[in-house]
Amino acid sequence: MDRIIGIDYGRKRTGLASSDPLGIFASPLETVQTAKLIDYIKNYAQAERIIRFVVGYPRNMDGAPSEAAADVEVFLRQLQKAFPDIPVTLEDERFTSVLAHRAMIDGGMKASRRKDKASVDKISASIILQSWMDKNAGGTSFALSPDAVPDTLSVKSGRKKRR
């Protein structure tokens, strides 16, 4: 099945996320030692068809690439060499770690588990991937306004409620 892979690259560990086959939802996949990252993706690609990589690109608050961008650019060359036919898209990764921590808190994760940096990395990869998918959904949204609900499904349909 077709998958889009989100990548939150780090010097020591890298968080990975995967889309569902329809490319609607991102889910945390794994946190991998960066030295073994290409091999992990190659193994994953034997089971699933990867159609795109979305890689988090580190930027400063002014939008300029941060110091960590140089590491990501080295990785991008390795990724392109290993997977020359799969397109790579860069996605701004500012605030993804903060959002990942917020998601863990909102999800009820205990403080001891939130300290696990591997969890933060793969959730950050999910946020990077979901952000890209949301922007590239072609105008499709699952958050419908009440006006978009057909009258037959709406509470305002004019039908009397049973008492």
C-alpha positions in Angstrom: 0.0 0.0 0.0 1.1 3.6 -0.7 2.7 5.4 2.2 4.1 8.8 2.8 7.0 8.9 5.4 7.5 11.8 7.7 11.0 12.3 9.0 12.2 14.3 12.0 15.9 14.0 11.5 18.4 14.2 14.4 22.1 13.6 14.8 21.7 10.7 17.1 18.0 9.6 16.6 15.4 10.2 14.0 11.7 10.0 14.4 9.6 8.4 11.6 5.9 8.6 10.9 3.8 7.0 8.2 0.6 8.0 6.5 -2.4 5.8 6.2 -2.9 4.4 2.6 -5.2 7.2 1.7 -2.7 9.9 2.8 -5.1 11.4 5.3 -3.7 10.6 8.7 -0.2 10.5 10.1 0.8 8.0 12.8 4.1 7.7 14.7 6.1 4.8 13.3 9.4 4.4 15.0 12.5 6.2 16.4 15.6 4.9 14.8 19.3 5.5 15.5 20.3 7.9 12.7 23.3 5.7 11.8 20.8 2.9 10.9 18.2 5.1 9.3 18.7 4.4 5.6 18.7 0.6 6.3 15.5 0.9 8.3 13.8 2.7 5.5 15.0 0.2 2.9 13.5 -2.6 5.0 10.3 -0.7 5.5 10.1 -0.1 1.7 10.1 -3.9 1.1 6.8 -4.2 3.0 5.2 -0.9 2.0 5.4 1.3 -1.1 6.8 4.7 -0.2 5.5 7.4 -2.5 7.0 10.5 -0.8 9.3 11.6 2.0 8.4 14.7 4.0 11.4 15.8 5.9 11.4 18.3 8.7 13.6 21.3 7.9 15.0 23.2 10.9 14.6 27.0 10.6 15.2 29.9 12.9 12.3 32.2 13.9 13.2 34.6 11.0 12.7 31.7 8.5 16.4 31.3 7.8 17.9 27.7 8.0 19.2 26.9 11.5 22.6 25.4 12.2 21.0 21.9 12.2 19.9 22.4 8.6 23.4 21.5 7.4 23.0 18.0 9.0 19.6 17.6 7.3 21.1 18.6 3.9 23.7 15.9 4.3 20.9 13.4 5.1 18.9 14.6 2.1 21.7 13.7 -0.3 21.9 10.2 1.3 18.2 9.8 1.0 18.1 10.9 -2.6 21.0 8.5 -3.4 19.2 5.6 -1.7 15.8 6.4 -3.1 16.3 8.3 -6.3 12.7 7.8 -7.6 10.9 8.9 -4.5 10.2 12.7 -4.2 11.3 14.5 -1.1 9.5 17.5 0.3 10.8 19.8 3.1 8.4 20.9 5.8 9.1 23.6 8.4 9.7 21.9 11.7 9.6 24.9 14.0 7.7 24.1 17.2 7.1 20.4 16.4 8.8 19.3 19.7 6.6 21.7 21.7 3.5 20.5 19.8 4.6 16.8 20.5 4.9 17.5 24.2 1.5 19.2 24.2 0.0 16.2 22.3 1.5 13.8 24.9 0.1 15.8 27.8 -3.3 16.2 26.1 -3.3 12.4 25.4 -2.8 11.7 29.1 0.7 10.3 28.8 2.4 10.1 32.2 5.3 12.5 32.9 7.8 9.7 33.1 6.9 8.5 29.6 7.0 12.1 28.2 10.7 12.3 29.2 11.4 9.6 26.6 13.0 11.5 23.8 12.3 8.7 21.3 8.5 9.3 21.9 8.9 13.0 21.2 10.9 12.3 18.0 8.3 10.0 16.4 5.4 12.2 17.5 7.3 15.2 16.0 7.6 13.3 12.7 3.8 12.7 12.8 3.2 16.4 13.3 5.6 17.3 10.4 3.8 14.7 8.1 0.3 15.7 9.2 1.1 19.4 8.6 2.2 18.7 5.1 -0.8 16.4 4.3 -3.2 19.0 5.7 -1.7 21.7 3.4 -1.7 19.4 0.4 -5.2 17.9 0.7 -6.5 19.8 -2.3 -9.0 21.7 -0.3 -10.5 18.6 1.3 -11.4 19.1 4.9 -13.1 16.8 7.3 -14.0 19.7 9.6 -17.2 20.7 7.9 -19.1 23.8 8.8 -22.6 23.3 10.1 -23.9 24.9 6.8 -22.3 22.0 4.8 -24.3 19.3 6.6 -27.3 18.3 4.5 -30.7 19.3 5.9 -31.6 15.6 6.4 -28.8 15.2 8.8 -29.0 18.6 10.5 -30.7 19.3 13.8 -32.3 22.2 12.0 -34.1 20.0 9.5 -37.6 21.1 10.6 -38.6 17.7 11.7 -40.2 17.5 15.0 -38.4 15.7 17.8 -40.0 12.8 19.5 -40.8 13.2 23.1 
